[in-house]
């Protein structure tokens, strides 16, 4: 059993969202392995003008992860704070710092913390959800590179991240690809009837679940258009749209109105609290992720945990995450291909087969594998 000290720098409780939830879970896994883990998270993460949602935080009264030492100490925009946190890291006695990266905005903050921390012999391991962001902005490469230059090794959760690091950023240090582990933090699945009862919807219908924040790159509009084209062939199906819209909702509502889909769409316009996630994945007959582009998606890993078949588009690492014909279907990200896949996913025999495949396939997404790969990276770094 390891007794090393590890600092995990990431969004964490009380922040909401998948990155925070899985960072809390990663800390728990290392604690089980005997490590001394501290999670350093933000006291100020996004300035209000950069955050499109209603709140960055969990609902008041939500309990934090038991046994995990979480310290709110980082400001994303205050250089004086970066230097202080860097000095704290330098003096922490940690063997490695695992820094969670997903957005170039945090490059200067993380870069300065890493630069100073390395002077104390701390190895800097980047756990990258995205090497390149979903939605490009001017200056992204410069901001990211500022941090990447200070990183001793990378773990990417999408295979194309390896090429992005080597080709876009000329990164020549150790890199490992390790897929996103299971999102096993939301409880166990239940019967469809119980899920529907909690959501106050009828269990008599078949539900296509679209889950997560609604953004242009996620292609919810493609799903709506495709569904509209085959709705008469799927008279018992409805779509559950579960997630807060970060785009202008009127664009999506226009599609719903144009195709007279209001009776076929059930919308939950809110960030889905942790305690409610299991109800949506239990009520749904399958998950639909019709992304325009992607790296990987943590939502597929919730579906694995909940034994829910998946329909995904052939973008990013989704085909690796969802083997076509085994746990669901992979289609192209155009309306016709999605529509054909919706028809195929309506076959109950197909769905039953996919559930069987999920039980086997989910074994490759165990949390222990992520920790093993992070440790392997750390061991490959000769000096910080």
N, C-alpha and C positions, 0 to 999 in steps of 0.2 A: 504493500500500500504506500502511496506517495504521501509525503508530508511537506512537499514544497509549497511555497507561498505564491499565489497567483492573483493578479489584479485583473479584473474584467471591467473594461471601460465601455459603457454602452447605455442606451436607454434601459431603464429597469423600473420596477415599481417605485413610485405611484404612477408613472407614465403608462399610457394605454398603448395597445397595438401589438402586432406580432413580434416585432424585434424586441420589445421590452419583455414580453411573455416568454420568448424562447431564451433570452439572456438569463432571466431568472431560472429557467429550467436547466440551462447549461451550468450555472453556478451550483444548483442542487446536485447535478451529476458529479461534478468535481468534489463536492463535499462528501458524497457517498464513497468516492474513491480515496478519501483520506486527506485531501489537499486542504490547505488553509486558504480560503477564498474570500476576497473582498470585492464587492461590486461598487465601482465608482460611477455614479450617474450624474445627471444634470440637476443643478438648481435652477438653471434657465437654459432651455433647449432651443426652441424656436421663438424668435421675436414674433409678436402678434401679426405683423404685416406679412410675414412669410408663411403663416399657418392658415390654411384655408378652412379648417374644420371648426367645430364649435368649442371643443376643449381638448387639451393635450393629456388630460389626466383621467384616471379611473374614477368611477362614481364614489362619492364620499361614503366612507364606511366599509369600502372593499378591503378585506384583510390582505396583508402582504404575505409573501412566501415565507413559510416558517423556517427558522434556523439560518436564514441567509443574511449576512451583514451587508446592508446596502447603505452607502454614504452619498448624500446629495452634495456635490462639491464643485461641479464643473459649470462654467458659464461659456456658452458657445461663442460669445461676442466680445468678451473682455480679455484683452491680451495680458493684463496684470494677473488675472486669474489663471491663465494658461501657464505662466511662469511659476506660479505658486504650486499648482497641481503637478507640474513637471518636477519641481524640487521634491514634492512629497513622494512622487514615484521613484525618484533617484534614491531617496532615503528609506524606501519602504522595505527593503530586504527581499523583495519578490524576485523570483527567478525569471518570470516572464509576465508581460502584460498582453492580454488579448483585447484588441481594440476592434469593436464592431463598426464596419464602415458601410454606408449605403448612399451617401449624398455628398457631392463635392463641397457643399457649403461648410462642412465640418473639417475640411482639409487643414486650414490654418490652425484651428484649435488643436486637433489631434497631432498635427505635425510638430507643433511646439512642445506639447506634453511629451511626445515620443523622443524628440531631440534631446531634451534635458534628462528624461528618465534613463536613456541609454548610457549616460555618463556614470550611472550607478551600477552598470552591468546588467540592467534589465533587458531581456530580449523582447523585441516588439513583434508580435504576431498579429497580422490583420486577418480578421474573419470577415470576409466581404460578401454581403448580400448582393450588392451590385458593384461591379468595377466601373461601369459606365451607367449613368442614371437613365431611367425610362424616358424622362422628358428633358431634353438637352437645353442648356442655358449658356449664354456667353460667359466664357471664363472657366467653364467646368474643368477643362484639362489642366489648366494652371493650378487651380485650387486642389485638385486631386493629387497632382504630381508633387505638390509641396509636402503632402503627407506620405505618399508612396516612397519618396526618397529616403525616408527615415524608417521604413519597415524592413525588418530582417527576414521575414518569410510571410507568405500569403496562403491562406486557405480560402478557396473560392467555392461557392455552393452552386454555381452554374459552370458547365464545362467550357463554354465560350469565354469565360473570364480569363482563362489561361492565355488564349490568343490575344485578348484585349490588353492584358498586362504586357505581353511580349512585344506586340506590334504597335500599339498606341503609346505605351509608356516606356518601351525599351527596358523592361524590368528583367533582370538576369539572376535574381536570387531564388531560393527554393519556393516552389508553388505546389500545392496539392489540391486536387479536386475532391470534394467530399459532399455528397448531396445533403440537402436540408433534412435533418432528422424529423421524426414524427412529432406532430403538434399534440402531445399527449397531456396537455395541461387543462383541458376543458371538461374532464369527466368522461363517463362512459355513455355509449349510445343506448337508446331505449326504443320501445316500440314506436311505430309511426303514429299510432293512436295517441300515445302520451305526448309526443312531440307536437302533434297538431292541436291537441287540447290546450297545451300551454300557450300556443300561438293564436288560439281562437280561430282556427281554420278547419274546414271539413276534411276528415281523412278519406272521404270518398273519391277525391281527385288524385291524380298523379302530379307530382310537383317537380319541376326543374328548378334547382337552387342556383341562383347567382349570388355569390357571397363576397363581401368585401367593399372597401371604399370604391365609389364609382368615379373613374377617371377615364379620359379619352382612350388611353392606350389599352385599357382593359376590354374594349370592344363590346360593351353592353348594348350599344346601338346595333351592332351586327347580330347579336342574339335576338333582339326584338324584331328586326327586319326578317331574319330567317324564320323565326317562329310564325310571324304573320303570313309568310308564304306557304306554310304547311298547316296552319291552325285547323283547317277543316278536316284534315286527315288525322288530327290528334284532338278529338272533341273533348276528351276527359283530362287534358293536360292544362296546367297553369304554371306560370313562372313566379317564383318568389324572388323578389329583388331585395336583398338584405344588406344594407350598408348606406352610410352617409354619402351624399353626392358632393364631390369636390369640384365638379364641373357645373355648368348652368343646367339645371334639371329640365328647363323648358325644351331643350333640344330633344331629350328623351321622351318627354310628354308629347311632343309633336308627333313622334313616330307612333306612340300608343293611340293618340287620337286619330291619326290618319288611317290606321288599320283597324280601328274600333276594337282595341284590345283591353279596354278598361276593366272588363269583367274577367279577363284572363290573366291579369297582372296583380299580384299582391305585393305591395311595397311597404317595407319597413325602413323609413327614412331616418336612420339613426346609426350611430356607432354601436355595434352589437357587443354588449357587456360579456365578460368572460363566462359568467354563470348561465347566460342564455344561448351560447354557441351550440351546445349539444342538442337543444330543441330544434334548431333549424336543420342540422345535419341528420336528425332522426326523422323529421317530417318530410325531407326531400327524398325523391326516388333516385335522383342522381345530381351531381354537381356539373355545371357548365361554366367553363372558363374560356371565353372566346376572344382571347387577347389578340390585339394587333401585333404587338411585340412584347417580349419578356426576357428575363434572365431565367429565374425559377420562380416558383410561387409557394409560399408557405401554406396556402389554402389547400393545395393537393395533399399536404401532410396532415391537415385536419381530417380530410376525407378518408385517408388511410386509417386513421385512428378510429373513425366512426363507421368503417366498412361501407363507405358510400361510393358506388361507381362514378366514373368521371368522363366527361367529354371535354377535350382540350384541343386547342389549335396547335398546329405544327410550327411553333415559334420558340426561340430560346432553348431552354433545357427541358421543356414540358414533355417532349417525346421520351426523354430519358426517365423522367419521373413517372410517366404514365405509359407503360408499354402497350402499344396498340393491340387491341383484341384480347388482352389479358385482364386488365383491371378497368378498361373503358375503351373509348375510341379517340383516335387522333384524326383531325380533319384539317383542311387548309382554312386560312382566315378570310374566307369570302362567304357571301351570303348563301350561295348555292351549295357549297360544300357543308356548311353548318346545317343548312336545312335538311340535307340528306342524312347527316349524322343524327339529327333530332329524330328522324323517322326510325333509324336503326336502334337508337337508344330506347325507343318506346316498346321494344320487344322484351317481354318479361323474362324469357329464357336467356336472352343476352345479359340482362341485369343480374340474374341469378348466377350465371357463369362468372361474371366480373367480381361478384362478392367472394366467390371461392378463390379467384386469382389474387384478390387483395390480401387474403390471409397469408398466402405464401410470399407475395412480393414485399410486404411491409417489413419483413425481417431484415432487409438490407438498409433500413433507415433507423437502426437503433442508435440511441444517444452515445453509447459506449464507443461506437465507431468514430464519431466526431471527435471525442476526447482523445482517442488513440491517435488520430491523424494530427490533431493539434500538438500532441506531445511529440510525435514523430518529427514534425516541423521544428519544434523547439530544439530537439536533440540534433537536428541537422545544422543548426546555427552554431558556429564555432565560438563566436564571441559577439557580444551585443554592440 
